[in-house]
Amino acid sequence: MQDSQGTDHTEQKKSDLDPESFTWLKVLSYKENLKALESTRFRQPASDQHQYLDIGCGPGNFLMEHLLPRLRPYRRFVGTDISRDMIEYARTRYGTQDVSFELLDIDHGNPQAIVDKYGPFERAYSFLTFHYVWDLDRAYRNIHRLLGDGGECLVVYFTRTGITDVWHRLYQDEEWRRYMPNLAEMFAERYCMDEPVPEKELVARERSAVAAAGLDMVACRTYSSIWTFPSVDACLKTYVPFFKLDAKVPAQRRGAFWEDWRRALREGSTTTASGGIALTYEIILAHSRKPGAAA
């Protein structure tokens, strides 16, 4: 994909996330995605003539296991992601005649090739992806281009999470900073790290981007969710491989690295009745619609 200046933003993009580890998070992420789906009332009913889009589909597991069964029968489903690793993983496991996977940087890329190939979409979804999107205005402009008249979009993403709060605190330690990914470079500037979420400001920002793109906001809200893990180590074994947090840590220092993470995670979480840990995740949901004849 190329932007208006001809700069390629997607074709050679490698992921900072591990596709295999991505599936380990599916119990909690599925729960979050399904909660958002259950609370959303689309104006246009699903149809076997419609085609749907999943923006930031990752390895494609949620699309295949939950979105498709909900929307069958349909004409086509297209999953997109910025990462070649994720798209290749999804194509290998899930590609079929009516399910396709394409590279797309919704933040910086140009979606015209997808529109030219498939035509406009009746509905677009994006689950737990937009916290990586820096240019919110451009992302929604791209969504506008991808949707047909009357098409709808559901965007759900984190504004703050308990795990990144702990990560941010540990990143202040000079010993580990040189090895760990920098949160400020990974997540968008509106993402909150170990600080209160300005909910009204974030909702206003979302509404502004949607309106500037020529879309109508149907609903926008923020809410909190509690993610629980059976133990500190269970949490770490989920997130450390996923974000490749210890990839650059020397082998002889990994034991100390994990111990410091265990300590920081205990301090940054609450204990559940069963002896596990709980972390708070803050979320924003935006349901928008492209004006037009369909309703």
Secondary structure, 3 states (H helix, E strand, C coil): CECCCCCECCCCCCCCCCHHHHHHHHHHHHHHHHHHHHCCCCCCCCCCCCEEEEECCCCCHHHHHHHHHHHCCCCEEEEEECCHHHHHHHHHHHCECCEEEEECCCCCCCCHHHHHHHCCEEEEEEECCHHHCCCHHHHHHHHHHHEEEEEEEEEEEEEEEHHHHHHHHHHCCHHHHCCCCCHHHHCCCCCCCCCCCCHHHHHHHHHHHHHHCCCEEEEEEEEEEEEEECCHHHHHHHHHHHHCCCCCCCHHHHHHHHHHHHHHHHHHCEECCCCCEEEEEEEEEEEEECCCCCC
